[in-house]
Amino acid sequence: MSKLLVTGGAGFIGSNFIHYWLRTHPGDQVVNLDALTYAGHLESLKDIEGNPNYTFIKGDITDAADVEKAMAGVDMVVNFAAESHVDRSIMDPSPFINTNVMGTGVLLATALKHEVKRFHHISTDETYGQLGLNDPPFTENTPYRPRSPYAASKAASDLLVISYYRTYKLPITITNCGNNFGPYQDPEKLIPRFITNLLEGQKVPLMGQGENIRDWIFVLDDCSSIETVLLHGQVGETYCIGGDQQRNIEVTRKILKALGKDESWIERVADRLGHDFRYALDDTKLQNLGWKPEFNFDQGLDETIKWYKENEWWWRPLKQGRPNVDASAQKSYGQ
Ligand SMILES: NC(=O)c1ccc[n+]([C@@H]2O[C@H](COP(=O)([O-])OP(=O)(O)OC[C@H]3O[C@@H](n4cnc5c(N)ncnc54)[C@H](O)[C@@H]3O)[C@@H](O)[C@H]2O)c1
């Protein structure tokens, strides 16, 4: 029996991970430390509120007292807490530096003091920069070349995590993954935004020509890959989590088709500043631990569309009254 501290567990991937872990490890205790920023939704965890193995603590990872309280008796830390939206980081990098870098620093210092058995840090493919159409995918050995304040803050936090292993022997692991999609994703991000717009009878805002390519992973596959690294990964190592590469225009067409709409429902909008062209990840190292994804992109998309159709109670309040983020005179379209 283990006790896990999940930070940012009221967010998209964190809430999916908590559901996943309690389902697959029913004897374990999970503590969720989350500051409930605009991106944190306790509604995502409503069904497990009464589970005796689950505890929620409202607190900030930059606050040493909050983290100290949450770390008591913890065996493993899984750090999802972050500012995660690239467009918001272009508008104002400071909360990204604060939470992603300083917050990770507080977590690491406290984890070391409490002698946790594993500190697992969730990172992104965006730390590696961008790829051209024919470049080979990123691997764990690709140098970090972040291009947005978001990606730079994640890269800085990863380096801090690695330094705690090299300097203090804190048993760390890191996973770098591509774009997740699935249930409980905030409708500010591309896939849920497009699905919910169409369900509300609105057009979908596609940046530029939609030629940008992303590596997509269904969120449950990300959860199982994190589990694989926690259980079988080697301490001190980073693992890339690969998915299915898709152009944004292809993703858009698939969503339109699934919801019975034609391309007149696309609204072309200005491109993001410094928009990375392509990400792709080689996950051979992870697959060598025995992990395999269960869902390809199309299967994951079907599941996701079904979930948003059936769970309007979850996403409708999030879209009401929320102003669009405006990055340098552009709005936020979540791509
Ligand atoms: N979503 C993706 O496609 C994706 C891809 C690669 C990596 N990641 C990484 O995965 C992690 C989770 O991403 P997500 O999409 O679930 O994010 P999210 O924005 O949906 O959720 C972030 C959560 O962190 C909480 N949080 C923010 N600042 C905090 C603070 N100072 N203290 C405590 N809690 C705080 C928020 O309230 C929210 O619940 C992040 O580290 C992100 O960088 C995400």
PDBQT file of the ligand as one rigid body, heavy atoms in Angstrom, charges set to zero:
ROOT
HETATM    1  N1  LIG A 401      -2.536  18.842 -21.430  1.00  0.00    +0.000 N 
HETATM    2  C1  LIG A 401      -1.536  18.476 -22.213  1.00  0.00    +0.000 C 
HETATM    3  O1  LIG A 401      -1.747  18.185 -23.401  1.00  0.00    +0.000 OA
HETATM    4  C2  LIG A 401      -0.146  18.350 -21.671  1.00  0.00    +0.000 A 
HETATM    5  C3  LIG A 401       0.860  17.884 -22.531  1.00  0.00    +0.000 A 
HETATM    6  C4  LIG A 401       2.149  17.719 -22.034  1.00  0.00    +0.000 A 
HETATM    7  C5  LIG A 401       2.420  18.015 -20.707  1.00  0.00    +0.000 A 
HETATM    8  N2  LIG A 401       1.419  18.500 -19.898  1.00  0.00    +0.000 N 
HETATM    9  C6  LIG A 401       1.752  18.789 -18.497  1.00  0.00    +0.000 C 
HETATM   10  O2  LIG A 401       0.898  17.996 -17.693  1.00  0.00    +0.000 OA
HETATM   11  C7  LIG A 401       0.567  18.674 -16.496  1.00  0.00    +0.000 C 
HETATM   12  C8  LIG A 401      -0.932  18.740 -16.350  1.00  0.00    +0.000 C 
HETATM   13  O3  LIG A 401      -1.495  19.399 -17.490  1.00  0.00    +0.000 OA
HETATM   14  P1  LIG A 401      -3.058  19.669 -17.589  1.00  0.00    +0.000 P 
HETATM   15  O4  LIG A 401      -3.390  19.842 -19.006  1.00  0.00    +0.000 OA
HETATM   16  O5  LIG A 401      -3.772  18.666 -16.778  1.00  0.00    +0.000 OA
HETATM   17  O6  LIG A 401      -3.135  21.089 -16.858  1.00  0.00    +0.000 OA
HETATM   18  P2  LIG A 401      -4.381  21.893 -16.358  1.00  0.00    +0.000 P 
HETATM   19  O7  LIG A 401      -4.113  23.321 -16.672  1.00  0.00    +0.000 OA
HETATM   20  O8  LIG A 401      -5.659  21.270 -16.824  1.00  0.00    +0.000 OA
HETATM   21  O9  LIG A 401      -4.346  21.679 -14.777  1.00  0.00    +0.000 OA
HETATM   22  C9  LIG A 401      -3.370  22.248 -13.954  1.00  0.00    +0.000 C 
HETATM   23  C10 LIG A 401      -3.822  22.079 -12.512  1.00  0.00    +0.000 C 
HETATM   24  O10 LIG A 401      -2.798  22.615 -11.669  1.00  0.00    +0.000 OA
HETATM   25  C11 LIG A 401      -3.392  23.435 -10.679  1.00  0.00    +0.000 C 
HETATM   26  N3  LIG A 401      -2.408  24.463 -10.300  1.00  0.00    +0.000 N 
HETATM   27  C12 LIG A 401      -1.940  25.495 -11.066  1.00  0.00    +0.000 A 
HETATM   28  N4  LIG A 401      -1.071  26.230 -10.344  1.00  0.00    +0.000 NA
HETATM   29  C13 LIG A 401      -0.970  25.635  -9.127  1.00  0.00    +0.000 A 
HETATM   30  C14 LIG A 401      -0.214  25.913  -7.970  1.00  0.00    +0.000 A 
HETATM   31  N5  LIG A 401       0.615  26.977  -7.895  1.00  0.00    +0.000 N 
HETATM   32  N6  LIG A 401      -0.346  25.104  -6.888  1.00  0.00    +0.000 NA
HETATM   33  C15 LIG A 401      -1.181  24.039  -6.929  1.00  0.00    +0.000 A 
HETATM   34  N7  LIG A 401      -1.943  23.731  -8.007  1.00  0.00    +0.000 NA
HETATM   35  C16 LIG A 401      -1.825  24.520  -9.089  1.00  0.00    +0.000 A 
HETATM   36  C17 LIG A 401      -4.623  24.020 -11.349  1.00  0.00    +0.000 C 
HETATM   37  O11 LIG A 401      -5.580  24.476 -10.396  1.00  0.00    +0.000 OA
HETATM   38  C18 LIG A 401      -5.103  22.845 -12.185  1.00  0.00    +0.000 C 
HETATM   39  O12 LIG A 401      -5.972  22.028 -11.428  1.00  0.00    +0.000 OA
HETATM   40  C19 LIG A 401       1.245  20.034 -16.592  1.00  0.00    +0.000 C 
HETATM   41  O13 LIG A 401       2.451  19.972 -15.879  1.00  0.00    +0.000 OA
HETATM   42  C20 LIG A 401       1.511  20.225 -18.072  1.00  0.00    +0.000 C 
HETATM   43  O14 LIG A 401       2.640  21.031 -18.288  1.00  0.00    +0.000 OA
HETATM   44  C21 LIG A 401       0.158  18.672 -20.364  1.00  0.00    +0.000 A 
ENDROOT
TORSDOF 0
